Each structure stands twice: as structure tokens, then as C-alpha cells.
Amino acid sequence: MSTLPDPAERGVLEIDPSVLRKIVEYAADTASATRHRARRVAGLDVGESGPTARVTRRPGPARGTVGAAVGAATGDAGEVDVRLRLTLAHPGSVRAAVADVRERIDADLRRTTGHRLRGLTVEVEALRPEDAGPRPDTPRVQ
């Protein structure tokens, strides 16, 4: 039976920023205060869309790797800065909603990738009344 080499010697795990973006958008979409907004192209209704994000990865002590000697003890794979555009339910506390979204994003990033949320910039592009229609049964990102 062969034994595996030390994790620091096995290689590097790189997570593409598009994967991080999808994790962020899913976490924001599942928050109770976020809503979908109508999408229009040339004045025609083409459905709805949820939160959209732009993610910038900041290499941490482990330089974007899992199992590297420097970050092995903490599992730290680096930090990310996020710019997030979303629609929130109205009436409701914007501060509380954004705090909930921040917690969800940070928890999901840490749990699934080891990345930490360094900074979050939120642009609330609309407030949608609670009675504007039901939320979709399934989140848009699966």
C-alpha cells in the first residue's frame, strides 16, 4: 500500500474566480431579504435575474493553494473582494439585510473554498415590495 506525499508536496489547487462568483451569487440569492428583479431588453420583458457579483481574488499566505506549508494550519486559501448588485425587499432594514448577506457569503466561501471575504461593496439597485410576487421556488444557481 502506497502512502501519499505530504500535502504541501502534492500540488496546487487553484479555484477560478468564476467559481467564487457563483458561490457568492448563490449565497446572496438565498438570503431572505433579497429579491429578483425584472430583466428587460429593448423594452421587452425577458424574465428575472438575481444578485450579480464581481469577485477579485487576493492571494493569502497560502498564495491560492490548499495544503501549502504556510497556510496548512489555517486552511486559508486567500481573500476575496466582492462587488455585489442586488434587489432587496421593502419595507425592511437595508443594514440588516446586507449584514445577513455578508455573513452568508463569508460562511459559504470559507466552507466550500477556504477563502475569506475581505471586503464587500453592495449596490442596492432596487427595493421591491414584499407583495411584488413570490420568490422563485429554486435558487437560480444550482
Backbone bond lengths (Angstrom), bond angles and torsions (degrees), N, CA, C in turn:
res aa  C-N    CA-C-N  psi(-1)  N-CA   C-N-CA  omega(-1)  CA-C   N-CA-C  phi
1 M - - - 1.445 - - 1.528 108.52 -
2 S 1.324 116.76 128.80 1.464 119.97 -178.12 1.522 110.31 -88.21
3 T 1.296 115.09 150.52 1.465 119.88 175.92 1.524 108.79 -105.05
4 L 1.282 115.23 145.00 1.464 120.59 179.74 1.520 110.25 -76.36
5 P 1.326 115.91 146.49 1.469 118.17 175.28 1.530 110.40 -67.45
6 D 1.306 114.63 166.88 1.457 121.59 177.65 1.536 109.61 -54.28
7 P 1.352 119.30 140.86 1.474 120.46 -178.26 1.526 114.02 -52.80
8 A 1.319 118.13 -34.76 1.469 120.94 -179.15 1.524 111.26 -67.37
9 E 1.320 117.20 -20.99 1.461 121.41 -178.07 1.524 112.75 -96.94
10 R 1.332 118.80 -9.32 1.467 121.62 -175.02 1.506 114.79 -78.05
11 G 1.318 117.79 -28.35 1.453 118.57 -178.64 1.506 112.06 144.92
12 V 1.308 114.20 -160.90 1.452 121.53 -173.03 1.526 109.52 -127.66
13 L 1.315 115.99 141.24 1.454 121.39 173.20 1.514 107.66 -111.37
14 E 1.314 116.55 114.36 1.466 122.22 177.97 1.519 107.84 -105.86
15 I 1.314 117.32 132.01 1.456 122.17 177.28 1.517 107.72 -110.71
16 D 1.320 115.80 118.93 1.454 121.98 -177.33 1.526 110.31 -62.74
17 P 1.334 117.76 141.72 1.463 120.14 178.47 1.527 114.11 -57.53
18 S 1.330 118.33 -26.94 1.469 119.76 178.06 1.528 110.91 -66.92
19 V 1.326 117.38 -31.42 1.465 121.00 176.03 1.524 109.62 -69.17
20 L 1.322 116.41 -43.26 1.467 120.30 177.75 1.528 110.27 -61.55
21 R 1.340 116.69 -39.87 1.465 121.24 179.05 1.530 110.80 -61.59
22 K 1.317 117.62 -42.92 1.463 120.62 -179.98 1.522 111.64 -65.67
23 I 1.316 116.98 -37.29 1.468 120.55 177.14 1.523 109.76 -64.32
24 V 1.324 117.27 -43.79 1.467 122.34 179.41 1.523 110.51 -62.87
25 E 1.332 117.33 -46.62 1.464 120.63 -178.85 1.523 111.48 -64.46
26 Y 1.317 117.44 -39.21 1.465 120.47 178.27 1.526 110.61 -64.57
27 A 1.333 116.99 -45.28 1.464 120.84 179.96 1.529 110.61 -60.79
28 A 1.334 117.06 -42.94 1.467 120.18 179.03 1.522 110.91 -67.64
29 D 1.319 117.19 -37.78 1.465 121.72 -177.83 1.527 112.21 -66.92
30 T 1.321 117.54 -28.49 1.465 120.76 -177.97 1.529 113.09 -86.85
31 A 1.322 118.02 -5.72 1.467 120.60 176.78 1.536 108.80 -68.40
32 S 1.304 116.62 141.95 1.469 120.55 -173.72 1.529 113.34 -67.09
33 A 1.313 118.46 -25.26 1.472 120.02 -176.17 1.527 113.67 -90.76
34 T 1.339 118.21 -7.20 1.463 119.02 179.69 1.517 110.24 -84.84
35 R 1.315 115.84 148.76 1.461 122.84 179.70 1.516 109.33 -130.15
36 H 1.315 115.48 159.87 1.467 120.25 173.47 1.519 108.28 -87.28
37 R 1.321 115.70 153.31 1.462 120.23 179.03 1.522 108.50 -117.76
38 A 1.310 115.38 155.14 1.457 120.64 178.61 1.517 110.07 -70.53
39 R 1.314 115.89 138.74 1.467 121.52 175.65 1.517 108.17 -105.77
40 R 1.305 115.71 133.55 1.460 121.12 178.71 1.512 109.56 -130.24
41 V 1.327 115.10 139.33 1.455 122.25 174.56 1.518 106.72 -126.47
42 A 1.310 116.53 121.05 1.470 122.38 -178.51 1.530 111.12 53.20
43 G 1.336 115.83 37.79 1.454 120.27 177.38 1.518 115.11 82.19
44 L 1.327 118.26 -1.48 1.459 122.01 -179.84 1.519 110.28 -100.49
45 D 1.321 115.63 136.11 1.458 120.84 178.30 1.531 108.88 -71.98
46 V 1.340 116.24 122.39 1.466 120.20 -179.31 1.525 112.10 -119.81
47 G 1.317 116.99 21.88 1.460 120.07 176.76 1.509 112.51 115.34
48 E 1.325 114.67 -155.64 1.457 121.52 -178.28 1.518 110.02 -128.57
49 S 1.326 114.86 158.62 1.461 119.52 174.12 1.522 108.73 -139.80
50 G 1.301 114.62 151.94 1.460 121.22 179.93 1.508 111.12 -97.78
51 P 1.328 116.69 -157.44 1.457 121.18 -179.58 1.526 111.94 -61.06
52 T 1.330 116.00 145.83 1.463 121.30 174.71 1.521 108.45 -123.37
53 A 1.320 115.50 143.52 1.465 120.11 -174.76 1.517 111.42 -132.41
54 R 1.317 113.98 154.71 1.457 122.92 170.19 1.521 105.89 -125.54
55 V 1.322 116.41 123.75 1.464 121.69 -174.14 1.525 109.95 -114.97
56 T 1.331 115.35 131.80 1.461 121.99 174.72 1.519 107.50 -117.70
57 R 1.315 115.55 123.11 1.464 120.19 -177.34 1.519 109.75 -88.18
58 R 1.327 116.92 132.81 1.462 123.98 175.00 1.523 107.08 -113.47
59 P 1.314 117.88 113.30 1.465 119.13 -178.97 1.518 111.32 -59.34
60 G 1.305 115.19 134.49 1.458 120.93 178.23 1.516 110.11 -94.39
61 P 1.324 116.22 -162.74 1.453 120.39 -179.19 1.521 112.29 -59.80
62 A 1.341 116.67 -26.60 1.456 120.15 -178.02 1.519 111.68 -90.63
63 R 1.327 118.59 2.50 1.463 125.67 177.68 1.529 111.98 51.91
64 G 1.339 115.72 45.63 1.450 120.55 174.96 1.515 113.98 75.47
65 T 1.332 117.74 16.64 1.459 120.04 -178.97 1.511 110.07 -113.89
66 V 1.297 115.46 158.70 1.449 121.07 172.73 1.512 106.32 -111.59
67 G 1.300 116.70 128.69 1.455 120.73 179.19 1.517 113.86 92.47
68 A 1.317 118.67 0.57 1.462 119.50 176.90 1.516 109.04 -67.88
69 A 1.306 116.60 153.09 1.462 121.49 -172.61 1.519 112.54 -57.03
70 V 1.320 118.96 -40.42 1.457 121.05 -175.37 1.516 111.52 -69.87
71 G 1.327 118.25 -41.12 1.456 121.04 -174.42 1.501 114.25 -101.30
72 A 1.335 118.14 5.69 1.451 120.31 -173.96 1.522 112.53 -63.40
73 A 1.319 117.78 -37.10 1.456 120.02 -176.59 1.524 112.04 -67.97
74 T 1.325 117.57 -37.15 1.451 120.69 -176.41 1.517 113.11 -97.92
75 G 1.335 117.90 -17.94 1.453 120.98 -175.55 1.517 111.71 73.11
76 D 1.330 117.25 15.72 1.456 122.09 -177.02 1.520 110.35 -73.19
77 A 1.344 116.48 118.48 1.465 120.79 -179.25 1.517 111.22 -102.31
78 G 1.308 118.48 6.48 1.453 121.03 179.98 1.518 111.17 123.09
79 E 1.309 114.63 -177.50 1.457 121.47 -178.76 1.512 109.26 -122.89
80 V 1.328 115.35 155.66 1.459 120.31 177.42 1.520 109.90 -129.52
81 D 1.329 114.37 145.45 1.460 121.98 170.32 1.522 106.02 -106.43
82 V 1.328 116.51 137.58 1.461 121.34 -175.53 1.523 110.11 -126.81
83 R 1.329 116.26 133.15 1.468 123.64 167.74 1.513 105.42 -109.18
84 L 1.322 116.68 121.25 1.459 122.07 -172.48 1.519 110.42 -124.34
85 R 1.324 116.61 130.46 1.472 122.62 173.99 1.515 107.40 -111.24
86 L 1.340 115.41 129.33 1.453 118.43 -178.56 1.519 111.92 -151.70
87 T 1.323 114.64 167.83 1.456 123.45 175.38 1.519 106.91 -113.33
88 L 1.331 116.51 135.62 1.463 121.06 -178.60 1.515 111.27 -114.16
89 A 1.331 114.48 156.83 1.463 121.37 176.34 1.523 109.53 -71.12
90 H 1.330 114.80 145.30 1.457 121.00 178.17 1.509 108.56 -131.65
91 P 1.296 123.10 135.25 1.464 125.59 1.45 1.523 110.92 -79.95
92 G 1.286 115.27 155.57 1.455 121.86 178.76 1.507 109.49 171.26
93 S 1.303 115.57 162.87 1.457 121.46 -179.61 1.525 109.86 -79.81
94 V 1.314 116.53 118.65 1.463 120.99 178.73 1.526 109.24 -66.19
95 R 1.325 117.27 -42.57 1.472 120.56 179.89 1.527 111.65 -59.92
96 A 1.321 116.63 -45.22 1.466 119.96 -179.93 1.530 110.97 -65.54
97 A 1.322 116.71 -40.03 1.462 120.39 179.61 1.523 110.85 -64.18
98 V 1.320 117.34 -44.39 1.467 120.88 -179.83 1.529 110.24 -67.30
99 A 1.325 118.33 -37.47 1.467 120.91 177.20 1.531 110.33 -62.28
100 D 1.335 117.03 -41.57 1.467 121.48 178.04 1.530 110.46 -63.98
101 V 1.326 116.76 -44.29 1.469 120.95 179.17 1.523 109.99 -62.10
102 R 1.335 117.74 -43.70 1.466 121.77 178.83 1.526 110.90 -58.94
103 E 1.319 117.29 -46.85 1.466 121.39 -179.46 1.521 110.97 -61.47
104 R 1.340 116.59 -43.26 1.468 120.61 -179.87 1.527 111.35 -63.25
105 I 1.334 115.54 -45.57 1.458 119.64 -178.76 1.519 110.79 -62.49
106 D 1.333 116.73 -47.86 1.458 120.35 -178.91 1.523 111.14 -61.75
107 A 1.332 117.15 -44.07 1.470 120.85 -179.82 1.525 111.45 -63.24
108 D 1.335 117.53 -45.00 1.465 120.47 -178.82 1.530 111.50 -66.92
109 L 1.328 117.38 -40.78 1.463 119.79 178.23 1.524 111.35 -63.28
110 R 1.321 116.72 -45.27 1.467 120.10 -179.56 1.527 110.96 -64.16
111 R 1.342 115.96 -44.26 1.465 120.61 -176.26 1.526 112.05 -66.83
112 T 1.321 117.53 -42.94 1.459 119.66 -172.75 1.526 114.95 -92.52
113 T 1.339 117.99 -27.35 1.467 119.13 -175.39 1.518 114.30 -127.92
114 G 1.311 118.58 -16.44 1.455 120.79 -175.57 1.517 113.36 85.73
115 H 1.325 117.95 -3.49 1.461 121.38 178.39 1.532 110.06 -78.84
116 R 1.334 115.12 151.62 1.464 120.84 176.65 1.516 109.28 -110.12
117 L 1.317 115.67 148.35 1.457 121.37 175.94 1.518 108.21 -81.92
118 R 1.327 117.26 111.80 1.471 121.53 -179.64 1.518 110.99 -85.43
119 G 1.328 116.14 -47.50 1.450 120.47 -178.09 1.518 110.72 -143.81
120 L 1.320 115.92 145.08 1.459 121.44 178.81 1.522 108.47 -133.31
121 T 1.320 115.62 120.13 1.452 121.94 173.96 1.518 106.61 -110.36
122 V 1.331 116.38 122.50 1.459 120.88 -176.78 1.516 109.80 -113.44
123 E 1.317 115.88 130.90 1.461 122.67 172.59 1.525 107.11 -112.73
124 V 1.320 115.12 111.07 1.464 120.00 176.85 1.518 105.86 -85.86
125 E 1.333 115.81 106.52 1.460 118.69 -175.04 1.512 113.71 -89.38
126 A 1.328 117.16 -11.72 1.466 119.62 176.70 1.515 109.58 -164.53
127 L 1.324 114.18 154.40 1.454 121.96 169.50 1.521 105.80 -114.12
128 R 1.314 116.31 124.92 1.465 120.56 -176.38 1.530 108.73 -113.20
129 P 1.329 116.77 130.05 1.463 118.96 -179.44 1.526 111.92 -57.97
130 E 1.318 114.89 148.74 1.464 120.71 178.82 1.527 111.46 -56.15
131 D 1.337 117.54 -35.78 1.461 120.71 -175.62 1.528 112.67 -90.68
132 A 1.336 117.87 18.14 1.468 121.08 -178.35 1.515 112.30 -76.60
133 G 1.288 117.56 1.74 1.457 120.92 179.43 1.513 109.86 128.81
134 P 1.308 116.01 159.69 1.459 119.26 -177.63 1.524 111.82 -73.43
135 R 1.318 114.39 155.49 1.457 119.99 172.48 1.526 107.44 -71.08
136 P 1.319 118.31 152.39 1.462 119.93 176.04 1.537 110.06 -58.91
137 D 1.331 116.78 147.82 1.450 121.03 -179.52 1.519 111.97 -64.44
138 T 1.316 116.11 -33.47 1.464 119.71 179.78 1.519 109.42 -120.11
139 P 1.318 117.78 143.81 1.457 120.19 175.72 1.523 109.94 -61.46
140 R 1.332 117.35 153.69 1.462 119.61 -176.00 1.509 113.25 -72.75
141 V 1.328 118.87 -22.13 1.455 121.62 178.91 1.510 107.40 -107.09
142 Q 1.299 117.19 123.72 1.460 121.75 -178.92 1.502 110.49 -105.86
